[in-house]
Amino acid sequence: MNSTAELLDRVIADLDAVLSDDALAGLSDADRVTVLQGAGAAFRRVEAVIVETIATGDAVDFPHAAGCRGLNELLQRTVRVDVRGASRVDTVVDLVRRPVSLSGERMPARWSELRLALLDGVVGVAGFLGATGPIERVWDRLTVDQRLAADVALAGCARGHGVVVDDDDDDDEGLDADAPGPAPTVQDLKALAEDLASMFDPDGAEPKDEDSKRRRGVTIGRLKDGVHAIRGYLTPEVAAQLQLILDAILNPKRDGPPMPGVHFAPSDGADADSDVDVDGDADGDADRGGGDADPFNSDPRCVLDDRTAAQKRHDALAMIFQIAARHKKMPTLGGSSPVLVVNVDAKDLAAHGHGGWATIPGSGAHVPVSVAAQVACSGSIQRVLMDEGRIIGISTTDRVFTVYQRRAIVARDKECLIPGCHVPASWCEIHHVTEHARGGPTHTDNGVPLCWWHHRSLGASGWEIRMEDGLPQVRGPRWWDPDQRWRTPRFSAARLKLPAQLARAG
């Protein structure tokens, strides 16, 4: 019987024959697709040979016996990959290695079913890592049954089977009995793994979200060759909103973006986005801390806002996206403005203080339900009733503050309601003080302006807001106000001091 090395030599000789005499140059397009499929199958099996060869050897002695310091160097020299490529193979080896018991028997691999899929050539190194990565991040928080279910489900998906999830038991995963369908891509496997991780570990969203909030930031580089570089990280909901705006502007089914230049409009019409202040302050540069200084309504040392400069730029960009998305001249997608969509189960939204996940379709990201609650606060909820995948009911709850309500709230409060934050109210989101889900009306007596960041962090920042006789009041953390008193922001209080005739004149 031929040795393993001789079998591989025969494969190499056959590939040399394929590459000789310009045989590939004369192929038709259909033949090229067939060749690519065959080459992909061969490529995945070669990867499986490399992984299994290493996984069945001793993790320490084998590289040393070959004169290398470790497995990474051995792979670089024998397979001729770079450090990153060697590390990827090394990771897969650790996940499919079958340890030897004291009796000398091979134990099951960490990912037994996916290992078999790898050996069968239905998944390669990239697909294996894409499928296992999201589950590995929450591995320690999963039960044994959940780990096995994820292995079976992902291996079945790799083979083209659909996944059947039993809603009554999250641990019960199975494979569709139908014939295998189209082979999934690496992104398909990763998306399924993300969904499984979200289902098995709903409380894992908060730490992940905290990490993303710390990493967020935007940096604009110096001018070079006539352009500025922009670098940074966007949170999932901000990135999805940006993508929606770009899709709307670049939509080939419309005439394109608005033409640049100066445009004139009739002087007797009011722009839908204009904001009129009742005190006649057109430039909006009034300082909440002006006049008789109130230390609880000003922040001259900027001690209340601990965001970095990059984070502030990110949050400003988020507000710009929201302003642009609701502007009347923004191009539409499917007949409506580019609306940020967040999908969340109704039960999770009702109990968003107790963990759970929401999904942003624009990026596929999984975010805490608190993000969905923030988006819904300044938007609307559409409830879709589904029965075994079929839509059986659709309803909408209109909860968006109208442009006229926004103007009134902006005129009353001027800025983000949190003391020390001077973001203009016209840039802010309008927050329901009493949540709409708890019976709060979409009314000026229940709406206050909050900048993107303070709206995003309101639930965990220690700030509280209430309405008293139609006027907003705030109470800050104990470190900010040891007396824990409810205080009326200066701009709202100033409305009470206006003479009646001046108020009417405004």
Disulfide bonds with the S-S distance in Angstrom:
none
